[in-house]
Amino acid sequence: MAMDDVMQWYIYCIGETASIYCSHHGGGKRPAQVLFFEFLVSVGAAILIIVAMPHLDIVTNVTILNSVAIFSALLQVVAQCTSEERNRFLLPSITAFILILLGFVLFLVLYIIKDPTDTQMAIWVGLAVGGAFLVSLNWWENYFRVISENTNSTSLKNLCKDITRCRNMLHILSSLIRIVVTACVLGAYIPLANMDWDIVTSIPSRETRIIAIIIGVQLISSALCHWFSLVACKMHAVRRCFVLPFIFQNIDEKLFRKQQQIPDQTIIRTPYGGRLVVTMPHGNNIVVHFKDKELIRHKKRWSQIMYLYYLLGYKLMTKYYSCWRTGDDEKELKEKVEKQNTYLLALDGDTDFQPGAVMLLIDRMKMYPRVGAVCGRIHPTGSGPAVWFQKFEYAVSHWLQKTAEHVYGCVLCSPGCFSLFRAAALMDDNVMKRYSTKSMEASHYIQYDQGEDRWLCTLLLKQGWRVEYNAASDAYTNAPESFKELYNQRRRWGPSTMANIVDLLGATNLLSKRNSSMSKAFMFYQLFSIISGTLAPATICLLVAGGLSLIFSIDSAGALVIAVIPPAIYLGLCFHLKADTQIAIAAIMSITYAFLMLVVTMTIIASMVENLVSPSNIFVVCMGIIYIVTAIMHPQEFGLIFYGLLYIVCVPSAYLLLTIYSMVNMNNVSWGTRETKPAAGAAPPADEVKFWNELQEKYLKPLADDKERQKKIANDLRELRNKVNTDIK
């Protein structure tokens, strides 16, 4: 086996050398071109980090490092021009390139205008820009591959093939080039001969041995990780290769486990559609309900009403209803109904939880008879910046807001993704009756349908039931991963939250009498909360104005005008553009605001280092201490505090742009998330076909004698139908 490995390595080395030789002599100087690009990147990185950046402030250095993409942005534009989808992605690529180029131009102009006589600083700034441009060449290979696939350039295709064939050797050579270039720049710029080397030579031998041992352990660990990963991959591949071919003839049944056959089931017709009951092997029943949209109204709330009436009005009350019909006392039968100890668990289809989490909610219900609903700690799952933002938002909301509501009053919303409801609370007067109210006014669509779980909790609170929060009951649910889905979700939640809180504030006297947990002081806290939410967009404009004034030394009044212009333009555009276009514009503006907030954050940190006792700095420090202490009190979730930086830079998007989008699109009552679009070419709904058929029969049948006029009206109806379908889409 060892001899085989040696031969394989020998053949591999010969292949690598031969491929480089053939590439060099048969295909021109393509490897030399690759190494030349690597040389330029090495020179740029060395000049930028060693020469230029030490002479600039930290905010400028961070901004430069975030803008090392000039050549990459240009290549992205070229790649989009050569791709098939150029019309869709070309404009964002061109916009990104122009913004990056404009940023570097402003950087040069501002530093040169700041002090035209300081030629030394002009040199450092020029070197920084040149170094950043050279470093941006680092990603040329990725774009060259895309361009070569979309064009007929033979030289580009051969270059990419040679890079793939000689990758290992090119990596070795490029690493050596970077080491040599960095050493040369360091030696040329820093006078090593005049440095005091006694500090280095005076290190005791014991510390030297420790450093050498640590470096050796790191090198050996890296090599072992690499080798073991290769072995694991080889073992996995080998294991797949040794699948024994069984001949499935006359095999004893003991060799395989018998497959449980589910018996055929028939659908039972019900007033709401149909019901399918499947009996599992151990006697448990799975009941699948089918909702007929002709019998039950569309939307999530009406599906919940269907289930609640089935479980509470049918399953729970059937046996007592038959006794009532035979003449038993109605009052005694109501006392026998086990609605106080009957609980309904509300879940989303993607919610993940453990049985212990449900037991904690049930224990809360058993301990306190006046608790009508209780919710647990919801953890959003998924990947991407949108999910990271929600992880911190959910954490802070549960750590601070829900806990405060639980302690000082009642939780105002028990989310439908993981909550436990008491049957007695749902069957109380004016709960299910009001919950099943049909939306007739504009405010009803917002309050009843856009946030049905909050609306149900509002009804429970008005009837005197308490809604609580159990922080130890954990549940995990999928969160929106795209910017569009997140905006559509919050477009529903924002107005619904405001509508329900306003409804509770209007019934403060009634609440304080019926519900002992909802005091007037707690309602004043909710009033303060909703006023703060209403003033949030104006606060963000003031924050942006302060950042502009701090960075560019602009007058406060002028900075405020500049800060108000972009959201005002966005507000005007939202009234004339489609929802998807509004979200696309909001995404671009969110990125711009994020960079601005990042610079503002760095500037605030720098000012705090110089003067910590100013009122604004003390406020920032106190807020940071609150979040950090709260995270320490939740050690299992302490890692979520690091998503706070992303949350800070996204504050303008969440509290300014999202508010504008939500207010403008309140007429949109669609769900917005987890919706499936109809397949291309799908047939229109039956009621729509029936409507147009009746319309044609009504107007065309009387004109049977006048064929020309009948044909004209038929064409008009066809155009009208196409226009209606286009407007709906």
Rosetta blueprint (number, residue, H / E / L):
1 M L
2 A H
3 M H
4 D H
5 D H
6 V H
7 M H
8 Q H
9 W H
10 Y H
11 I H
12 Y H
13 C H
14 I H
15 G H
16 E H
17 T H
18 A H
19 S H
20 I H
21 Y H
22 C H
23 S H
24 H H
25 H H
26 G H
27 G L
28 G L
29 K L
30 R H
31 P H
32 A H
33 Q H
34 V H
35 L H
36 F H
37 F H
38 E H
39 F H
40 L H
41 V H
42 S H
43 V H
44 G H
45 A H
46 A H
47 I H
48 L H
49 I H
50 I H
51 V H
52 A H
53 M H
54 P H
55 H H
56 L L
57 D L
58 I H
59 V H
60 T H
61 N H
62 V H
63 T H
64 I H
65 L H
66 N L
67 S L
68 V L
69 A L
70 I H
71 F H
72 S H
73 A H
74 L H
75 L H
76 Q H
77 V H
78 V H
79 A H
80 Q H
81 C H
82 T H
83 S L
84 E L
85 E L
86 R H
87 N H
88 R H
89 F H
90 L H
91 L H
92 P H
93 S H
94 I H
95 T H
96 A H
97 F H
98 I H
99 L H
100 I H
101 L H
102 L H
103 G H
104 F H
105 V H
106 L H
107 F H
108 L H
109 V H
110 L H
111 Y H
112 I H
113 I H
114 K H
115 D L
116 P L
117 T L
118 D L
119 T H
120 Q H
121 M H
122 A H
123 I H
124 W H
125 V H
126 G H
127 L H
128 A H
129 V H
130 G H
131 G H
132 A H
133 F H
134 L H
135 V H
136 S H
137 L H
138 N H
139 W H
140 W H
141 E H
142 N H
143 Y H
144 F H
145 R H
146 V H
147 I H
148 S H
149 E H
150 N H
151 T L
152 N L
153 S L
154 T H
155 S H
156 L H
157 K H
158 N H
159 L H
160 C H
161 K H
162 D H
163 I H
164 T H
165 R H
166 C L
167 R H
168 N H
169 M H
170 L H
171 H H
172 I H
173 L H
174 S H
175 S H
176 L H
177 I H
178 R H
179 I H
180 V H
181 V H
182 T H
183 A H
184 C H
185 V H
186 L H
187 G H
188 A H
189 Y H
190 I L
191 P L
192 L H
193 A H
194 N H
195 M L
196 D L
197 W L
198 D H
199 I H
200 V H
201 T H
202 S L
203 I L
204 P L
205 S H
206 R H
207 E H
208 T H
209 R H
210 I H
211 I H
212 A H
213 I H
214 I H
215 I H
216 G H
217 V H
218 Q H
219 L H
220 I H
221 S H
222 S H
223 A H
224 L H
225 C H
226 H H
227 W H
228 F H
229 S H
230 L H
231 V H
232 A H
233 C H
234 K H
235 M H
236 H H
237 A H
238 V H
239 R H
240 R H
241 C H
242 F L
243 V L
244 L L
245 P L
246 F L
247 I L
248 F L
249 Q L
250 N L
251 I L
252 D L
253 E H
254 K H
255 L H
256 F L
257 R L
258 K L
259 Q L
260 Q L
261 Q L
262 I L
263 P L
264 D L
265 Q L
266 T L
267 I L
268 I E
269 R E
270 T E
271 P L
272 Y L
273 G E
274 G E
275 R E
276 L E
277 V E
278 V E
279 T E
280 M L
281 P L
282 H L
283 G L
284 N L
285 N E
286 I E
287 V E
288 V E
289 H E
290 F E
291 K E
292 D L
293 K L
294 E L
295 L L
296 I L
297 R L
298 H L
299 K L
300 K H
301 R H
302 W H
303 S H
304 Q H
305 I H
306 M H
307 Y H
308 L H
309 Y H
310 Y H
311 L H
312 L H
313 G H
314 Y H
315 K H
316 L L
317 M L
318 T H
319 K H
320 Y H
321 Y H
322 S H
323 C H
324 W H
325 R H
326 T L
327 G L
328 D L
329 D L
330 E H
331 K H
332 E H
333 L H
334 K H
335 E H
336 K H
337 V L
338 E L
339 K L
340 Q L
341 N L
342 T L
343 Y E
344 L E
345 L E
346 A E
347 L E
348 D L
349 G L
350 D L
351 T L
352 D E
353 F E
354 Q L
355 P H
356 G H
357 A H
358 V H
359 M H
360 L H
361 L H
362 I H
363 D H
364 R H
365 M H
366 K H
367 M H
368 Y L
369 P L
370 R L
371 V E
372 G E
373 A E
374 V E
375 C E
376 G E
377 R E
378 I E
379 H E
380 P E
381 T E
382 G L
383 S L
384 G L
385 P H
386 A H
387 V H
388 W H
389 F H
390 Q H
391 K H
392 F H
393 E H
394 Y H
395 A H
396 V H
397 S H
398 H H
399 W H
400 L H
401 Q H
402 K H
403 T H
404 A H
405 E H
406 H H
407 V H
408 Y H
409 G L
410 C L
411 V L
412 L L
413 C L
414 S L
415 P L
416 G L
417 C L
418 F E
419 S E
420 L E
421 F E
422 R E
423 A H
424 A H
425 A H
426 L H
427 M L
428 D L
429 D L
430 N L
431 V L
432 M H
433 K H
434 R H
435 Y H
436 S L
437 T L
438 K L
439 S L
440 M L
441 E L
442 A H
443 S H
444 H H
445 Y H
446 I H
447 Q H
448 Y H
449 D H
450 Q L
451 G L
452 E H
453 D H
454 R H
455 W H
456 L H
457 C H
458 T H
459 L H
460 L H
461 L H
462 K H
463 Q L
464 G L
465 W L
466 R E
467 V E
468 E E
469 Y E
470 N E
471 A E
472 A E
473 S E
474 D E
475 A E
476 Y E
477 T E
478 N E
479 A L
480 P L
481 E L
482 S L
483 F H
484 K H
485 E H
486 L H
487 Y H
488 N H
489 Q H
490 R H
491 R H
492 R H
493 W H
494 G H
495 P H
496 S H
497 T H
498 M H
499 A H
500 N H
501 I H
502 V H
503 D H
504 L H
505 L H
506 G H
507 A L
508 T H
509 N H
510 L H
511 L H
512 S H
513 K H
514 R H
515 N L
516 S L
517 S L
518 M L
519 S L
520 K H
521 A H
522 F H
523 M H
524 F H
525 Y H
526 Q H
527 L H
528 F H
529 S H
530 I H
531 I H
532 S H
533 G H
534 T H
535 L L
536 A H
537 P H
538 A H
539 T H
540 I H
541 C H
542 L H
543 L H
544 V H
545 A H
546 G H
547 G H
548 L H
549 S H
550 L H
551 I H
552 F H
553 S L
554 I L
555 D L
556 S H
557 A H
558 G H
559 A H
560 L H
561 V H
562 I H
563 A H
564 V H
565 I H
566 P H
567 P H
568 A H
569 I H
570 Y H
571 L H
572 G H
573 L H
574 C H
575 F L
576 H L
577 L L
578 K L
579 A H
580 D H
581 T H
582 Q H
583 I H
584 A H
585 I H
586 A H
587 A H
588 I H
589 M H
590 S H
591 I H
592 T H
593 Y H
594 A H
595 F H
596 L H
597 M H
598 L H
599 V H
600 V H
601 T H
602 M H
603 T H
604 I H
605 I H
606 A H
607 S H
608 M H
609 V H
610 E H
611 N L
612 L L
613 V L
614 S L
615 P H
616 S H
617 N H
618 I H
619 F H
620 V H
621 V H
622 C H
623 M H
624 G H
625 I H
626 I H
627 Y H
628 I H
629 V H
630 T H
631 A H
632 I H
633 M L
634 H L
635 P H
636 Q H
637 E H
638 F H
639 G H
640 L H
641 I H
642 F H
643 Y H
644 G H
645 L H
646 L H
647 Y H
648 I H
649 V H
650 C L
651 V H
652 P H
653 S H
654 A H
655 Y H
656 L H
657 L H
658 L H
659 T H
660 I H
661 Y H
662 S H
663 M H
664 V H
665 N L
666 M L
667 N L
668 N L
669 V L
670 S L
671 W L
672 G L
673 T L
674 R L
675 E L
676 T L
677 K L
678 P L
679 A L
680 A L
681 G L
682 A L
683 A L
684 P L
685 P L
686 A H
687 D H
688 E H
689 V H
690 K H
691 F H
692 W H
693 N H
694 E H
695 L H
696 Q H
697 E H
698 K H
699 Y H
700 L H
701 K H
702 P H
703 L H
704 A L
705 D L
706 D L
707 K H
708 E H
709 R H
710 Q H
711 K H
712 K H
713 I H
714 A H
715 N H
716 D H
717 L H
718 R H
719 E H
720 L H
721 R H
722 N H
723 K H
724 V H
725 N H
726 T H
727 D H
728 I H
729 K L
